[in-house]
């Protein structure tokens, strides 16, 4: 009996080992772009939330419409209230702003602008729902059987699902079907007026031969990346889903690509994995990584922006991992490549309005740069003349614009009026009477002298210094 229990336990452990613990793991895929041959796959057919890699399908559908002549790159689109209301990351244009399809694509793919994805969706499909239907039709045609779309930007939504397998299929379709427009997925940076935005894909400009595609992040999915690179005529596509940081996803992708390019005569020892289309989908719900990515245990809320953590320790892997896989370590490790500054490049200029060239484009850029220049602050108040917070906002307004209130306040004078006992001018309101009535002092001199001339004569100057805060008193 004990032996049977032991066998049952071992069987259970084996089943657990075969079932991906997706909530605590990543989905990884490496394929050849030309043949679709799978070089490495881990959880590649496990459903996943796509986040902003959704925009690859948005770009595919839009560019197919251009190629088929239904629209052009110069077609003017209008930012709708729906587009303007999208959550960041976005360009932030007001509803009614117009721009070309070309500029909207560049902003969407480099800055991952959610508002531009909606602008394209409404311009091509008439509405978000109409465009989503087009996205799903193309996904089914391409064999992306694990994918469904409900919006064009990947913001959290029920039913927005994909897999590493399907994203590999989509990346191959972009390369195969749209070679003349492929440059959109590897623009290093864009310039809008004075604002320069680097591509969130850290491989571009750092990893040798990197030439695409797109990043993505929402709390539920973790950090996602579809990346491609070409070396010696060989192009590979790497997909990383669920990485813990933006640096980690870039490092994982670079390591996958490096292994693919460094493959040698020992590759025959590895089992054949077939092509990406033939990977068997897993029927399961996508993991929700919200607690890991954005929960209270995280030092700060995660975002798709670059984080400042140490990419060298993101995975705990070293050059020795290449030896364990039967490969030679690269001359420059992926971690070193990604730690370097990106190769210098001229940002692609983007702008609003119709297509512009030459002097017209230069002028448009200058106008936008001027709009982004902070206006110098006017010297409405002389903050340097306020030694403390004795005068509140109401007092400063009633004191006029000459700023004399803060100049004449003496912090040491505050306790002295209290020594005057119950005299009227010791109170702030009563003290305010004297400066207001100063021009008519001769008319009230006799009543003042009749009370206590000697006691009144000493505190009068100090009462005037605090009295500028209230030039009028209803008691007078």
C-alpha positions, 0 to 999 in steps of 0.5 A, spaced: 500 500 500 505 505 501 508 503 494 501 505 491 501 511 495 508 513 493 506 512 485 500 516 486 504 522 489 509 521 483 503 521 478 500 527 481 507 531 481 508 529 474 502 531 472 503 538 475 510 538 472 507 537 465 501 543 466 504 550 466 503 554 472 502 560 467 501 565 473 508 564 476 511 563 469 512 566 462 510 564 455 516 564 451 517 563 443 522 563 438 521 562 431 524 562 424 521 568 420 521 565 413 519 558 415 515 558 421 520 553 424 519 553 432 526 553 435 524 554 442 517 554 446 515 555 453 507 556 455 507 558 447 500 556 447 497 558 453 492 564 453 495 570 455 492 578 455 496 581 449 496 588 452 499 593 447 501 588 442 494 588 440 496 594 436 500 590 431 493 587 429 491 594 428 497 596 424 496 590 420 488 591 418 490 599 417 496 597 412 492 592 409 486 597 407 492 602 405 495 596 400 488 595 398 487 602 396 481 603 401 485 609 404 492 612 403 497 614 408 495 621 407 488 620 409 486 625 414 483 622 420 479 626 426 480 625 433 473 623 436 471 624 443 472 617 444 479 617 442 480 623 446 478 619 452 482 613 452 487 612 458 494 613 457 499 612 454 496 617 449 498 623 445 493 627 448 490 631 442 483 634 443 477 632 440 476 635 433 484 634 431 486 632 425 492 628 422 494 623 417 494 615 417 501 616 416 502 620 423 497 616 427 501 609 425 507 612 427 505 615 434 501 608 435 507 604 434 512 608 437 509 611 443 504 606 444 498 611 443 492 608 445 488 614 442 491 613 436 489 606 435 482 608 436 483 614 431 485 609 426 480 604 428 474 609 427 477 611 421 478 604 417 472 600 421 467 606 422 467 604 430 471 600 435 466 595 434 466 595 427 474 595 427 474 589 432 470 585 427 475 586 422 481 584 427 478 578 428 476 576 421 484 577 419 486 573 426 482 567 423 484 568 416 491 567 419 490 561 423 490 565 430 485 560 433 487 563 440 486 570 439 480 575 440 479 582 440 474 587 443 478 593 442 484 596 438 489 598 443 489 592 448 487 596 454 484 591 459 477 588 457 474 581 457 475 577 451 481 580 449 486 574 449 492 571 445 498 567 445 505 567 444 503 562 438 498 567 435 503 573 436 508 569 432 503 568 426 501 575 426 509 577 426 510 573 420 504 575 416 506 582 417 513 581 414 510 576 409 504 580 407 506 588 408 514 588 406 513 595 403 510 598 410 514 594 415 518 600 417 513 602 421 514 597 426 522 599 427 522 606 428 527 608 433 524 614 436 519 620 434 519 627 435 513 631 436 514 639 436 520 639 442 518 632 445 522 626 443 519 619 444 524 613 444 521 606 442 519 602 448 522 596 445 529 596 448 532 592 443 532 597 437 538 601 437 541 596 442 541 589 439 545 588 433 540 587 427 533 588 431 528 590 426 521 590 430 516 589 433 512 592 439 511 592 446 505 591 451 503 592 458 497 591 463 497 589 470 494 582 468 499 580 463 505 583 465 510 585 460 510 583 453 514 583 447 514 581 440 521 582 437 525 580 431 532 581 428 536 579 422 543 577 422 547 574 416 540 573 412 537 569 417 531 573 421 528 570 427 522 572 431 522 572 439 515 573 443 516 574 451 509 574 455 509 576 462 516 578 464 516 582 471 519 588 468 521 592 461 528 590 462 527 583 463 522 582 457 528 585 453 533 581 456 529 575 455 528 576 448 535 578 446 537 571 449 532 567 445 535 571 439 542 570 441 541 562 442 537 562 435 543 566 431 548 562 435 545 555 434 551 550 432 552 543 430 549 540 437 542 543 435 540 536 432 540 534 439 534 538 441 527 535 439 523 537 433 518 542 435 515 543 428 512 550 425 508 555 429 502 554 426 502 546 428 503 548 436 497 545 439 493 550 443 491 549 450 484 550 453 485 554 459 483 561 462 489 566 461 493 568 467 492 574 471 498 577 474 495 583 477 498 582 484 505 580 482 505 586 477 501 592 481 500 589 487 502 592 494 508 588 494 511 591 488 515 597 490 512 602 485 506 601 480 509 598 474 508 601 467 510 600 460 515 606 461 522 604 462 524 602 469 530 603 473 532 596 476 538 592 474 537 588 468 543 584 469 539 581 475 532 580 472 533 573 470 539 571 474 542 568 468 549 568 466 553 567 460 554 560 463 547 558 461 549 558 454 554 553 455 549 549 459 545 549 452 551 547 448 552 553 445 558 558 445 557 565 449 556 571 445 562 576 444 558 581 447 552 578 452 545 581 451 545 584 458 551 588 456 548 590 449 541 592 453 545 596 458 548 600 452 546 607 450 542 606 443 545 607 437 544 615 435 538 616 430 534 622 427 527 622 430 522 621 425 518 628 425 510 627 426 505 632 426 498 634 426 494 636 420 494 634 413 501 632 409 506 637 410 513 637 406 519 642 406 518 649 409 511 647 411 513 642 415 519 646 418 514 651 420 509 646 423 514 643 427 516 650 429 509 652 431 508 646 435 515 647 439 512 654 441 506 651 444 510 646 448 515 652 450 513 653 458 510 661 458 514 665 463 511 666 470 508 673 470 511 677 477 504 678 480 506 677 487 512 678 490 513 672 494 520 673 496 517 679 500 513 675 505 517 673 511 512 668 514 505 666 513 502 671 517 497 674 512 492 670 509 490 670 501 484 674 503 488 679 507 493 680 501 487 681 496 484 687 500 491 690 502 492 691 494 497 690 489 503 694 492 505 688 496 506 692 502 503 688 507 508 683 507 514 688 507 511 691 514 509 685 518 514 685 524 514 678 527 516 681 534 510 686 534 505 680 535 506 680 542 506 687 544 499 689 542 497 684 547 500 688 553 496 694 551 490 690 555 483 692 552 485 698 548 481 697 541 488 698 537 491 691 540 486 687 536 487 686 529 480 688 526 481 695 530 488 696 528 486 696 521 482 702 523 487 707 524 491 706 517 484 706 513 482 713 517 489 716 517 487 721 512 482 723 517 486 723 523 485 730 525 477 729 525 478 724 530 484 726 534 480 729 540 476 723 542 483 719 541 486 724 546 480 724 551 481 716 552 489 715 553 493 719 549 500 716 552 498 709 552 495 710 544 501 714 542 506 708 543 503 702 539 500 706 534 506 705 529 506 698 530 498 698 530 499 701 523 504 695 520 499 690 521 493 694 519 494 694 512 491 687 511 484 690 513 484 697 510 476 698 512 473 696 518 465 696 519 465 698 526 468 705 524 
